[in-house]
Amino acid sequence: MQLANRRILLGITGSIAAYKGAELIRGLRAQGAEVQVVLTRGGAAFITPLTLQALSGRSVHANHLDAISESAMGHIDLARWSDLILIAPASANCIARLASGMADDLLTTICLVSQVPLAIAPAMNRLMWEHPATQENLARLRARGVQIFGPASGEQACGEIGPGRMLEPSELLDLTARFFAQGRLAGRSVLITGGPTREAIDPVRFISNRSSGRMAYALAAAAVKEGARVVLVSGPVDLEAPRGVERIFVESAAQMHDAIAARAPESDIFIAAAAVADYRPVAPALSKIKKDASNRQLELERTPDILAEVAAKHSARFIVGFAAETENLETNALHKLKEKRLDMVIANRVGLPDRGFDSADNEALVLWPEGGRRELPLARKESLAAELMAIIAERYDAKSQTENR
Ligand SMILES: Cc1cc2nc3c(=O)[nH]c(=O)nc-3n(C[C@H](O)[C@H](O)[C@H](O)COP(=O)(O)O)c2cc1C
């Protein structure tokens, strides 16, 4: 499943090759991608929305300036939804309109409003392809970072022979997979925990902590950018799942433990960034505890140590722990690294108003065995996450090389 959890917005335009779009959708879905088709007016002359809807499992969007479609999933939502826009086949007309930044139909409007990468698979007669206007338009798109997949050369629908044929769906599938497989963690799977847990006292009360989950979510987004498949097991937080991440919501430490036990064996890298409760009430009340005059004692027991268990069982190949400390940061983090035999520990100070828990910024001290050490200064959690992921990828490669020797 090379495209698991990837969201691909597939534009189909007015070319005779539009029928190959149907096979492409099947291939993309077989590799785990979600596919949303946007059909141009030209495209609709060659293939029906009904076929594309049946194959993609989603209603096809075709209309521009349509009140009903806009209220369901408008052009801005469609643009935000995807990880990649792939236009296959891309007609000469569509290429020209993209090159000049026009927005006179749904597909070109989405392309103009979108911030995700764009790839096009041109399909046209060889004279259309060789025309200086088309070549100039392609040069403009290339200069803007648009990926041009193909075209192939060979016999054309019109009977001519030459360049301009759309690549076969299987070749487009390979190129799409390769596009996502760029990055230092290409082909790796990363499992991350994030956020707090809630330990029930009774049906309405719980013990929890100040973790916002922002660091874990930023790490998940950074891992996707490095080309990894990412599963994020998240406690209750008010954050959107980063694009391309499979999120599993849990509430208690016990639920987080079970989710990790199920997913760790298929992961290359495990990053324990959640603030899992260390203790939970021994016997949560089944109905709401009523107040009375007396004081109350709450008996607590230890929760399972998820990180220690994954490390002891070597369920994942490379294991990263977090140490959130209010004092003796380095000593406590080193202790955690050695005691749990982790591959890396990321330590940060908590309890300060401008960093750590529930803050947009953080700093980190990264430690790994044999004296490895890197200090990362205070920065936005997103840029800190990118730096951390680069170090994780570097140390993961180093460990793999040592093991393979
Ligand atoms: C039978 C037929 C086949 C066509 N095949 C192509 C083609 O392969 N590539 C292309 O760029 N245009 C082709 N065209 C012309 C486009 O359909 C036309 O430019 C249309 O306006 C494209 O609309 P769109 O870009 O909105 O999809 C073809 C037209 C006809 C009638």
The ligand as an ORCA input file, in Angstrom:
! r2SCAN-3c Opt
* xyz 0 1
  C     -12.592     13.493    -30.336
  C     -11.760     14.549    -29.657
  C     -10.570     14.192    -29.052
  C      -9.779     15.154    -28.409
  N      -8.625     14.754    -27.826
  C      -7.844     15.685    -27.248
  C      -6.625     15.298    -26.645
  O      -6.257     14.135    -26.605
  N      -5.884     16.251    -26.086
  C      -6.246     17.561    -26.061
  O      -5.494     18.376    -25.531
  N      -7.400     17.941    -26.620
  C      -8.210     17.060    -27.209
  N      -9.383     17.458    -27.793
  C      -9.791     18.869    -27.704
  C     -10.319     19.182    -26.317
  O     -11.363     18.323    -25.961
  C     -10.799     20.637    -26.224
  O      -9.697     21.490    -26.318
  C     -11.585     20.926    -24.947
  O     -11.973     22.278    -24.968
  C     -10.757     20.651    -23.689
  O     -11.512     21.021    -22.586
  P     -10.957     20.964    -21.096
  O      -9.542     21.405    -21.139
  O     -11.832     21.864    -20.334
  O     -11.107     19.584    -20.624
  C     -10.194     16.506    -28.414
  C     -11.396     16.842    -29.009
  C     -12.170     15.897    -29.650
  C     -13.475     16.303    -30.259
*
